[in-house]
Amino acid sequence: MSGTARTGQAEPTGGDTESERSVDQSGSGSPDTQSKEVFPDQDRRFEFCGHVLKITQQLSKFAIPAIVWQSAIILCRYFEKERIMFLGQKVIELGSGTGIVGILAILLGGEVTLTDKPEVLGQIECNVARNMSPSMTPRPKVAALSWGEDEGQFPRNYDIILGSDIVYRPRSFLLLLKTLLHLSDRRTVIYLSNIMSEKMGAVEFYATLLPEHFHCELVYQTPNNEVNIFRLTRKSSTY
Ligand SMILES: C[S@@+](CC[C@H](N)C(=O)[O-])C[C@H]1O[C@@H](n2cnc3c(N)ncnc32)[C@H](O)[C@@H]1O
């Protein structure tokens, strides 16, 4: 994930009507939850699949998790274009950040669990609440899932696993792989959308690490080849 590459870029497939902020979005050198500078929270609106999504970016609290990343918008647009079905599906999102992808899955009828590190859950809960009517069922879940630590507390039978821009930190790659393997079986379909940065290790993760355990199909690539969406299924149920 290269912040300078992203800052000020036009979003290739759109969805967001506001102009980009002139802030370094990388958070490089900072922990995920600390900005070097304090920015005010920001409300954004997106439209996908006939739903308006209201998302607050809690920039006063976080750096990386507070941003709706380009890969998330592109994944939502992909679901819209391909009419991916979530109705009645048991879904888990990893590294939800603002929650935008998981919230779209909820609005499309999925039984969704949104996850991230514990300190990010407040932002996700706030955004889920903003986009749900009180009568909406099934109720979504928001839960802490730090990769390599917490997956044992979750079931292994999700229909769909989602992740956007969660492959950017090489030291967490094996932990993320362990989590994906725990949560999936041979029926599970995994959609991962990512900036394809060699520097941040994404190219190697998708070309080498994942294919040991998963069939990896590139289902979408932005015209500038910057963001890829992969559809994964397990090669074997055991690992
Ligand atoms: C680049 S942000 C992407 C956020 C959101 N998915 C999007 O695309 O807008 C990466 C997210 O992964 C989460 N994350 C990073 N390392 C993690 C870990 N080890 N366990 C769980 N979540 C993690 C961060 O907290 C952050 O919300």
The ligand as a MOL file (V3000), in Angstrom:
LIG
                    3D

  0  0  0     0  0            999 V3000
M  V30 BEGIN CTAB
M  V30 COUNTS 27 29 0 0 0
M  V30 BEGIN ATOM
M  V30 1 C -5.6730 -0.3520 4.4870 0
M  V30 2 S -6.8730 -0.5950 5.7080 0 CHG=1
M  V30 3 C -8.2480 -1.1330 4.7090 0
M  V30 4 C -9.5620 -0.8290 5.3640 0
M  V30 5 C -10.7880 -1.2150 4.5250 0
M  V30 6 N -10.8180 -2.6380 4.3020 0
M  V30 7 C -10.7900 -0.4720 3.2080 0
M  V30 8 O -10.3750 -1.0590 2.1930 0
M  V30 9 O -11.1970 0.6880 3.1920 0 CHG=-1
M  V30 10 C -6.3380 -2.1230 6.4730 0
M  V30 11 C -7.2250 -2.6120 7.5950 0
M  V30 12 O -6.7260 -3.8580 8.0700 0
M  V30 13 C -6.6880 -3.8240 9.4980 0
M  V30 14 N -5.5910 -4.6810 9.9560 0
M  V30 15 C -4.2620 -4.5120 9.7400 0
M  V30 16 N -3.5570 -5.4730 10.3460 0
M  V30 17 C -4.4660 -6.2840 10.9610 0
M  V30 18 C -4.3450 -7.4580 11.7600 0
M  V30 19 N -3.1590 -7.9860 12.0410 0
M  V30 20 N -5.4750 -8.0290 12.2220 0
M  V30 21 C -6.6870 -7.4930 11.9210 0
M  V30 22 N -6.8690 -6.3820 11.1690 0
M  V30 23 C -5.7680 -5.7790 10.7050 0
M  V30 24 C -6.4350 -2.3600 9.8370 0
M  V30 25 O -6.8450 -2.0560 11.1590 0
M  V30 26 C -7.2620 -1.6540 8.7650 0
M  V30 27 O -8.5790 -1.4300 9.1610 0
M  V30 END ATOM
M  V30 BEGIN BOND
M  V30 1 1 1 2
M  V30 2 1 2 3
M  V30 3 1 2 10
M  V30 4 1 3 4
M  V30 5 1 4 5
M  V30 6 1 5 6
M  V30 7 1 5 7
M  V30 8 2 7 8
M  V30 9 1 7 9
M  V30 10 1 10 11
M  V30 11 1 11 12
M  V30 12 1 11 26
M  V30 13 1 12 13
M  V30 14 1 13 14
M  V30 15 1 13 24
M  V30 16 1 14 15
M  V30 17 1 14 23
M  V30 18 2 15 16
M  V30 19 1 16 17
M  V30 20 1 17 18
M  V30 21 2 17 23
M  V30 22 1 18 19
M  V30 23 2 18 20
M  V30 24 1 20 21
M  V30 25 2 21 22
M  V30 26 1 22 23
M  V30 27 1 24 25
M  V30 28 1 24 26
M  V30 29 1 26 27
M  V30 END BOND
M  V30 END CTAB
M  END
